[in-house]
Amino acid sequence: MKSSSTNKLIRGYEVVIGLENHVQLSTVSKIFSGSSTAFGAEPNTQASAVDLALPGTLPVLNRGAVERAIRFGLAVGAKVAPLSIFARKNYFYPDLPKGYQISQFEIPVVQGGKVEFFVGDEKKVVQLTRAHLEEDAGKSLHEDYHGQSGIDLNRAGTPLLEIVSEPDMRSAAEACEYAKTLHALVMWLGICDGNMQEGSFRCDVNVSVRKPGEPYGTRREIKNLNSFRYLLQAVDYEVNWQIDEIEDGRKIQQATVLFNPDTGETRAMRSKEDSADYRYFPDPDLPPLVIANDWIERVRGEMPELPSVMAERFEQQDGLTAYDAAIMTQSLATARFYEAAKAVCGAPKLVANWLMGEVSRRLNSEERSIEASPVSPELLGRLIQRIQDGTISNNAAKQVFEALWSGEGSDVDALIEAKGLKQVSDTGAIEAILDEVLAANQKSVEEFRSGKEKAFNALVGQAMKATKGKANPSLVNELLKKKLGA
């Protein structure tokens, strides 16, 4: 199967993708009760009478969950509704003790907004439909129960912000970058810990295909993807499966599907419900949520500098390109690393280049986060200083970086000395070497003077060889041009 990870037509079809992301909010207690939200407790030890909807209990809204929703709405430029309504979403499932889920339907707390990101160096914008508060359900356990299933209700009532996008994405790559950007944003804002393995950030992906210019096709929803890699694989498979079905004369049936990472395939779980199937109605136990403007402004005043604002600052103050600035603000940890290294060496573009180059390469190969980098921002800044002042060349700097990364030492200057990497920048010494190179390579000299530019590079190469790569390349170029009268 051909990959749908580009933004081009796939086998003559346009891909249409929208995402619904369930973001677990970082409150210490649940959305309608005082029960703990801590992960990993013994089953059913964090489910109170309110979470179980025992007779006589009433839900009380968690103010911290509302503030986190406000923070997200402000970050994406959305409208924070002055009044929103909680509703009961009715369905039966063993891990839903009340027989309904408290959610928001007609009037959500966050309305509209947008998320901007890059796919390669191309800027994309995805419009948001809404973000609403709701409670999570429990969890069905199927392992180690001798052929039976168990129910853990610790998650029941955990606060979620469900973020719904418009169907603005046209490839698996776009969907993946959108999800990554959203993931980084909720962590940046401090409203979610972003732990996908623990279910703190989950992706439901709606996928359909159509011929260009035709109405939207029938969508299928891939549920509960907890890995960006799985998201790419699942969308790729689903797109090609839908095209195969259409090409074979079959109609796509609206359905909820699951992705099996072992086989790389999606499979239908159940027919997809519409909103009418859930029989939404306002929850009589919860009054409307009223958010005054002074509450919104107080939350705004407590927010950190947003990635988009910081990226614009990096462009204007540091001279970074829009793409480089976006990469430097892809996470709060990356931005802090960049600013700390820049403070040491005062060379923003070089810092950005190293972060996108050598640092990123090593982090990716070892599957580390930037917080776990063995080379601190201060060390990287000192290394870049030595490139700037001509002490070492770029190639030598890479050798020092590898030594720092592998733990050979923690002093840049000591490593440069120990490895004999100090660059020759003595004008007299380099001129003497160039005289010898010119005398030994008269043919190249004549070729250069007859207009062959490549001959100049050959002479530079001979000079660098004569100094065992230690001569300052820019000084070699400058002095060589003078000697050749260029």
C-alpha positions as CSV (number, residue, x, y, z in Angstrom):
1,M,0.0,0.0,0.0
2,K,1.1,3.5,-0.8
3,S,1.6,5.8,2.2
4,S,-0.8,8.6,2.8
5,S,1.8,10.6,4.8
6,T,2.0,13.4,2.2
7,N,-0.5,16.1,1.4
8,K,-1.1,14.8,-2.1
9,L,-4.0,12.8,-3.5
10,I,-3.8,9.1,-2.6
11,R,-4.7,6.9,-5.6
12,G,-6.8,9.8,-6.9
13,Y,-8.7,10.4,-3.6
14,E,-8.5,13.3,-1.2
15,V,-8.1,12.4,2.5
16,V,-10.3,14.2,5.1
17,I,-9.3,14.0,8.7
18,G,-10.6,15.5,12.0
19,L,-9.4,14.8,15.5
20,E,-11.0,14.5,18.9
21,N,-8.5,14.6,21.7
22,H,-9.3,13.6,25.3
23,V,-7.0,15.6,27.5
24,Q,-6.9,14.6,31.2
25,L,-6.7,17.7,33.2
26,S,-4.0,18.0,35.9
27,T,-6.2,18.5,38.9
28,V,-5.5,16.4,42.0
29,S,-9.1,15.5,42.4
30,K,-11.9,14.5,40.1
31,I,-14.2,16.8,38.2
32,F,-17.3,16.3,40.4
33,S,-15.9,14.7,43.5
34,G,-13.0,14.9,45.9
35,S,-11.5,11.6,44.9
36,S,-7.9,11.4,43.9
37,T,-6.8,11.3,40.2
38,A,-3.4,9.8,41.0
39,F,-2.4,7.1,38.5
40,G,-1.6,3.5,39.4
41,A,-3.7,2.9,42.6
42,E,-5.2,-0.5,43.3
43,P,-8.4,-1.0,41.4
44,N,-11.5,0.6,42.8
45,T,-9.7,2.4,45.7
46,Q,-10.3,5.9,44.2
47,A,-14.0,5.7,43.4
48,S,-16.2,7.6,45.8
49,A,-20.0,7.4,46.3
50,V,-20.3,10.4,44.0
51,D,-18.3,8.7,41.2
52,L,-20.5,5.6,41.6
53,A,-23.7,7.7,41.5
54,L,-25.0,6.1,44.7
55,P,-28.5,7.3,45.7
56,G,-28.5,10.7,47.5
57,T,-25.1,11.9,46.1
58,L,-24.7,15.1,44.1
59,P,-21.9,16.2,41.8
60,V,-20.0,19.5,42.6
61,L,-17.9,21.0,39.8
62,N,-14.1,21.3,40.3
63,R,-13.1,24.9,39.9
64,G,-9.6,23.9,38.9
65,A,-10.9,21.9,35.9
66,V,-12.8,25.0,34.7
67,E,-9.7,27.2,35.0
68,R,-7.7,24.8,32.9
69,A,-10.4,24.9,30.2
70,I,-10.3,28.7,30.3
71,R,-6.5,28.6,30.0
72,F,-6.7,26.4,26.9
73,G,-9.4,28.6,25.3
74,L,-7.3,31.7,25.7
75,A,-4.2,29.9,24.3
76,V,-6.0,29.0,21.0
77,G,-7.8,32.3,20.6
78,A,-11.2,30.8,21.2
79,K,-14.3,32.2,22.8
80,V,-14.7,31.3,26.5
81,A,-18.5,30.9,26.9
82,P,-19.8,33.2,29.7
83,L,-22.5,30.5,30.3
84,S,-22.2,26.8,29.4
85,I,-24.4,23.8,30.2
86,F,-23.6,20.3,31.5
87,A,-25.6,17.4,29.9
88,R,-26.1,13.7,30.5
89,K,-24.8,11.5,27.6
90,N,-26.8,8.3,28.0
91,Y,-25.3,4.9,27.1
92,F,-24.8,1.6,28.7
93,Y,-21.4,0.1,29.3
94,P,-20.0,-1.9,32.2
95,D,-17.4,0.7,33.2
96,L,-20.0,3.6,33.3
97,P,-21.6,3.2,36.7
98,K,-24.2,5.9,36.3
99,G,-25.5,4.7,33.0
100,Y,-24.7,8.2,31.6
101,Q,-21.6,10.4,31.3
102,I,-21.7,14.0,32.4
103,S,-20.4,16.1,29.4
104,Q,-21.3,19.2,27.5
105,F,-23.3,19.2,24.3
106,E,-25.2,22.2,23.0
107,I,-23.2,24.9,24.8
108,P,-19.5,24.0,25.4
109,V,-17.2,26.0,27.6
110,V,-14.7,26.7,24.7
111,Q,-15.9,27.6,21.3
112,G,-13.8,28.0,18.1
113,G,-10.1,28.7,18.1
114,K,-7.2,27.4,16.0
115,V,-4.0,25.5,16.1
116,E,-1.0,26.4,13.9
117,F,1.9,24.1,13.2
118,F,4.4,23.1,10.5
119,V,4.6,20.0,8.3
120,G,8.2,20.2,7.1
121,D,8.6,23.9,6.5
122,E,5.0,24.4,5.4
123,K,2.7,26.2,7.8
124,K,-0.7,24.7,8.5
125,V,-3.7,26.0,10.4
126,V,-6.5,23.8,11.8
127,Q,-9.7,25.4,13.1
128,L,-11.2,24.1,16.3
129,T,-14.9,23.4,16.6
130,R,-15.0,23.3,20.4
131,A,-13.5,22.0,23.6
132,H,-15.8,20.8,26.4
133,L,-15.5,19.5,29.9
134,E,-16.6,16.0,30.8
135,E,-15.9,13.1,33.1
136,D,-14.0,10.0,32.1
137,A,-15.5,6.5,32.4
138,G,-13.9,3.6,34.2
139,K,-11.8,0.9,32.6
140,S,-12.5,-2.7,31.7
141,L,-9.7,-5.2,32.5
142,H,-9.4,-8.4,30.6
143,E,-6.0,-9.8,31.7
144,D,-5.4,-12.2,34.6
145,Y,-9.0,-12.8,35.3
146,H,-9.3,-16.4,34.2
147,G,-11.3,-15.7,31.1
148,Q,-13.5,-13.0,32.8
149,S,-13.3,-9.3,32.8
150,G,-12.9,-6.9,35.7
151,I,-14.0,-3.3,36.1
152,D,-11.7,-0.6,37.6
153,L,-13.6,2.5,38.4
154,N,-10.6,4.6,39.6
155,R,-10.8,6.6,36.4
156,A,-14.6,7.2,36.7
157,G,-15.0,11.0,37.1
158,T,-11.5,11.9,36.1
159,P,-11.7,15.4,34.5
160,L,-11.3,15.6,30.7
161,L,-11.2,18.4,28.2
162,E,-12.3,17.0,24.8
163,I,-10.9,19.1,22.0
164,V,-12.6,18.7,18.7
165,S,-11.1,20.0,15.4
166,E,-12.7,20.8,12.1
167,P,-12.0,18.2,9.3
168,D,-9.2,20.4,8.1
169,M,-6.4,17.9,7.8
170,R,-5.5,16.2,4.5
171,S,-2.8,13.6,5.4
172,A,-1.6,11.4,8.1
173,A,1.4,13.6,8.5
174,E,-0.8,16.7,9.1
175,A,-2.9,14.8,11.6
176,C,0.2,13.7,13.4
177,E,1.8,17.1,13.6
178,Y,-1.4,18.7,14.7
179,A,-1.7,16.1,17.5
180,K,2.0,16.7,18.5
181,T,1.4,20.5,18.6
182,L,-1.7,20.1,20.7
183,H,0.1,17.7,23.0
184,A,3.0,20.2,23.5
185,L,0.6,23.0,24.1
186,V,-1.5,21.4,26.9
187,M,1.8,20.5,28.6
188,W,3.2,24.0,28.1
189,L,0.1,25.5,29.7
190,G,0.4,23.0,32.6
191,I,-3.2,21.7,32.2
192,C,-2.1,18.1,31.4
193,D,0.9,16.0,32.1
194,G,0.8,14.6,28.5
195,N,1.6,11.0,29.6
196,M,0.1,9.0,26.7
197,Q,1.0,5.6,28.2
198,E,-1.1,6.4,31.2
199,G,-4.0,7.7,29.0
200,S,-3.6,11.4,29.8
201,F,-3.7,12.4,26.1
202,R,-5.7,10.2,23.8
203,C,-6.5,10.7,20.1
204,D,-9.7,9.7,18.3
205,V,-9.2,10.2,14.5
206,N,-12.1,10.6,12.1
207,V,-11.1,9.5,8.6
208,S,-12.9,9.7,5.3
209,V,-11.9,9.8,1.6
210,R,-13.5,11.5,-1.4
211,K,-12.8,12.4,-5.0
212,P,-11.7,16.1,-5.3
213,G,-14.6,18.4,-5.4
214,E,-17.1,15.9,-4.1
215,P,-19.0,16.1,-0.8
216,Y,-17.4,14.6,2.3
217,G,-17.3,10.8,2.4
218,T,-18.6,8.6,5.2
219,R,-16.2,8.7,8.1
220,R,-14.9,6.0,10.4
221,E,-13.5,6.9,13.8
222,I,-10.3,5.3,15.0
223,K,-10.5,5.2,18.8
224,N,-8.0,5.7,21.6
225,L,-4.7,6.1,19.8
226,N,-2.0,6.7,22.5
227,S,1.1,7.0,20.2
228,F,1.9,9.4,17.4
229,R,3.5,6.5,15.5
230,Y,0.3,4.5,15.9
231,L,-1.7,7.5,14.6
232,L,0.4,7.6,11.4
233,Q,0.1,3.9,10.9
234,A,-3.6,3.7,11.7
235,V,-4.5,6.6,9.3
236,D,-2.4,5.2,6.5
237,Y,-4.0,1.8,6.8
238,E,-7.5,3.2,7.1
239,V,-7.2,5.5,4.1
240,N,-6.1,2.6,1.9
241,W,-8.7,0.3,3.3
242,Q,-11.5,2.8,2.5
243,I,-10.2,3.4,-1.0
244,D,-10.0,-0.4,-1.6
245,E,-13.6,-0.8,-0.4
246,I,-14.9,2.0,-2.7
247,E,-12.9,0.7,-5.7
248,D,-14.4,-2.7,-5.2
249,G,-17.9,-1.2,-5.3
250,R,-18.7,-1.3,-1.6
251,K,-20.1,1.6,0.5
252,I,-18.2,2.8,3.6
253,Q,-20.4,2.2,6.7
254,Q,-20.0,4.7,9.5
255,A,-18.3,2.9,12.4
256,T,-16.0,3.1,15.4
257,V,-12.8,1.1,14.7
258,L,-9.8,0.0,16.7
259,F,-6.1,-0.1,15.6
260,N,-4.1,-3.2,16.3
261,P,-0.4,-2.2,16.4
262,D,0.7,-5.8,16.1
263,T,-0.9,-6.2,12.7
264,G,-0.9,-2.6,11.7
265,E,-4.6,-2.9,10.8
266,T,-7.9,-1.3,11.8
267,R,-11.0,-3.3,12.5
268,A,-14.6,-2.3,13.2
269,M,-15.7,-2.4,16.8
270,R,-19.3,-1.2,16.5
271,S,-21.5,0.9,14.2
272,K,-20.9,4.6,14.9
273,E,-23.5,6.4,17.0
274,D,-24.8,9.9,16.2
275,S,-25.6,12.5,18.9
276,A,-29.3,11.5,18.8
277,D,-28.4,8.0,20.0
278,Y,-27.1,9.4,23.3
279,R,-30.3,11.2,24.2
280,Y,-28.6,14.2,25.6
281,F,-30.4,16.4,28.1
282,P,-29.3,19.0,30.6
283,D,-28.1,17.5,33.9
284,P,-30.6,18.5,36.5
285,D,-28.0,18.1,39.3
286,L,-25.7,20.8,37.9
287,P,-26.5,24.4,37.4
288,P,-25.2,26.3,34.3
289,L,-21.5,27.1,34.5
290,V,-21.2,30.9,34.6
291,I,-17.7,32.4,33.9
292,A,-17.4,36.1,34.6
293,N,-15.0,38.2,32.6
294,D,-12.9,39.1,35.6
295,W,-12.3,35.3,36.1
296,I,-11.1,35.0,32.5
297,E,-8.8,38.0,32.9
298,R,-7.3,36.7,36.1
299,V,-6.5,33.4,34.4
300,R,-5.0,35.3,31.4
301,G,-2.7,37.2,33.8
302,E,-1.4,33.9,35.3
303,M,-0.7,32.2,32.0
304,P,2.9,31.7,30.7
305,E,4.1,33.3,27.5
306,L,2.5,31.3,24.8
307,P,4.5,29.4,22.2
308,S,3.2,31.5,19.3
309,V,4.2,34.7,21.2
310,M,7.6,33.4,22.1
311,A,8.2,32.2,18.5
312,E,7.4,35.7,17.2
313,R,9.8,37.1,19.8
314,F,12.6,34.7,18.6
315,E,11.9,35.8,15.0
316,Q,12.0,39.6,15.8
317,Q,14.8,39.6,18.4
318,D,17.0,36.7,17.4
319,G,16.5,36.7,13.7
320,L,15.3,33.2,13.5
321,T,13.1,32.0,10.5
322,A,9.5,31.2,11.3
323,Y,10.3,27.5,10.9
324,D,13.3,27.6,13.3
325,A,11.3,29.7,15.8
326,A,8.5,27.1,15.7
327,I,11.0,24.3,16.4
328,M,12.5,26.2,19.3
329,T,9.1,26.5,20.8
330,Q,7.8,23.0,20.2
331,S,8.0,22.4,23.9
332,L,8.7,24.5,27.0
333,A,11.7,22.4,27.7
334,T,13.2,23.0,24.2
335,A,12.5,26.8,24.6
336,R,14.2,26.9,27.9
337,F,17.2,24.9,26.6
338,Y,17.5,27.3,23.6
339,E,17.3,30.4,25.8
340,A,19.8,29.1,28.4
341,A,22.4,28.2,25.7
342,K,21.9,31.5,23.9
343,A,22.5,33.4,27.1
344,V,26.0,31.8,27.3
345,C,27.1,32.3,23.7
346,G,24.9,35.1,22.4
347,A,24.5,33.3,19.0
348,P,20.8,32.4,18.6
349,K,21.1,31.1,15.0
350,L,24.0,28.8,15.9
351,V,22.2,27.5,19.0
352,A,19.1,26.8,16.9
353,N,21.2,25.0,14.2
354,W,22.8,22.8,16.8
355,L,19.5,21.9,18.5
356,M,17.9,21.0,15.2
357,G,21.1,19.2,14.1
358,E,23.4,17.3,16.4
359,V,21.3,17.5,19.6
360,S,18.1,16.4,17.9
361,R,19.9,13.6,16.1
362,R,21.3,12.1,19.3
363,L,18.1,12.6,21.2
364,N,16.1,10.9,18.5
365,S,18.5,8.0,18.1
366,E,18.4,7.3,21.9
367,E,14.7,8.1,22.3
368,R,15.5,10.7,25.0
369,S,13.6,13.9,25.8
370,I,15.6,17.2,25.8
371,E,15.4,17.3,29.6
372,A,17.5,14.1,29.6
373,S,20.2,15.5,27.3
374,P,23.7,14.6,28.7
375,V,24.9,17.9,27.2
376,S,23.5,20.8,29.2
377,P,22.5,24.1,27.6
378,E,25.5,25.8,29.3
379,L,27.9,23.2,27.9
380,L,26.4,23.7,24.4
381,G,26.7,27.4,24.8
382,R,30.4,27.2,25.7
383,L,31.1,24.9,22.8
384,I,29.5,27.3,20.4
385,Q,31.6,30.1,21.9
386,R,34.7,28.2,20.9
387,I,33.4,28.0,17.3
388,Q,32.7,31.7,17.3
389,D,36.1,32.7,18.6
390,G,37.9,30.5,16.1
391,T,39.3,28.1,18.7
392,I,37.9,25.1,16.9
393,S,36.2,24.3,13.5
394,N,32.7,23.0,13.1
395,N,34.0,19.5,12.5
396,A,36.2,19.6,15.6
397,A,33.2,20.9,17.6
398,K,31.2,17.8,16.6
399,Q,34.0,15.7,18.0
400,V,33.9,17.6,21.3
401,F,30.1,17.3,21.4
402,E,30.3,13.5,21.0
403,A,32.8,13.4,23.8
404,L,30.6,15.5,26.1
405,W,27.6,13.4,25.2
406,S,29.3,10.1,26.0
407,G,30.6,11.5,29.3
408,E,34.3,11.6,28.4
409,G,34.5,15.0,30.2
410,S,32.5,18.0,31.2
411,D,34.9,20.8,30.4
412,V,34.9,22.0,26.8
413,D,38.4,23.6,26.8
414,A,40.0,20.6,28.5
415,L,38.5,18.3,25.8
416,I,39.7,20.5,23.0
417,E,43.3,20.4,24.5
418,A,43.2,16.7,25.3
419,K,42.1,15.9,21.7
420,G,44.4,18.3,20.0
421,L,41.6,20.0,18.2
422,K,42.6,23.6,18.6
423,Q,42.4,25.5,15.3
424,V,45.4,27.1,13.8
425,S,44.6,30.8,13.4
426,D,48.1,32.2,13.3
427,T,48.3,34.3,10.1
428,G,52.0,33.8,9.6
429,A,51.9,30.1,10.0
430,I,49.0,29.7,7.6
431,E,50.7,32.0,5.0
432,A,53.8,29.8,5.1
433,I,51.7,26.7,4.5
434,L,49.9,28.4,1.6
435,D,53.1,29.3,0.0
436,E,54.2,25.7,0.0
437,V,50.8,24.5,-1.3
438,L,50.9,27.1,-4.2
439,A,54.4,26.1,-5.1
440,A,53.5,22.4,-5.2
441,N,50.2,22.9,-7.1
442,Q,51.1,25.2,-10.0
443,K,48.6,23.5,-12.3
444,S,45.7,24.3,-10.0
445,V,46.9,27.9,-9.7
446,E,46.9,28.2,-13.5
447,E,43.5,26.6,-13.8
448,F,42.1,29.0,-11.2
449,R,43.6,32.1,-13.0
450,S,42.0,30.8,-16.2
451,G,38.6,30.9,-14.6
452,K,38.1,27.5,-13.2
453,E,36.6,28.1,-9.7
454,K,36.9,24.4,-8.7
455,A,40.6,24.8,-8.7
456,F,40.3,27.2,-5.7
457,N,38.5,24.5,-3.7
458,A,41.2,22.1,-4.6
459,L,43.9,24.4,-3.2
460,V,41.9,25.0,0.0
461,G,41.7,21.2,0.3
462,Q,45.4,20.8,0.0
463,A,46.0,23.6,2.6
464,M,43.6,21.9,5.1
465,K,45.3,18.5,4.4
466,A,48.7,20.1,5.1
467,T,47.5,21.4,8.5
468,K,45.7,18.1,9.3
469,G,42.4,20.0,9.2
470,K,43.4,22.3,12.0
471,A,43.7,25.5,10.0
472,N,40.9,28.1,10.4
473,P,39.0,27.5,7.1
474,S,37.7,31.1,6.8
475,L,41.3,32.4,7.3
476,V,42.6,30.0,4.8
477,N,40.1,31.2,2.2
478,E,40.8,34.8,2.9
479,L,44.6,34.5,2.7
480,L,44.5,32.3,-0.3
481,K,42.4,34.7,-2.2
482,K,44.8,37.5,-1.4
483,K,47.8,35.4,-2.6
484,L,46.0,34.5,-5.9
485,G,44.9,38.1,-6.4
486,A,41.2,37.1,-6.4
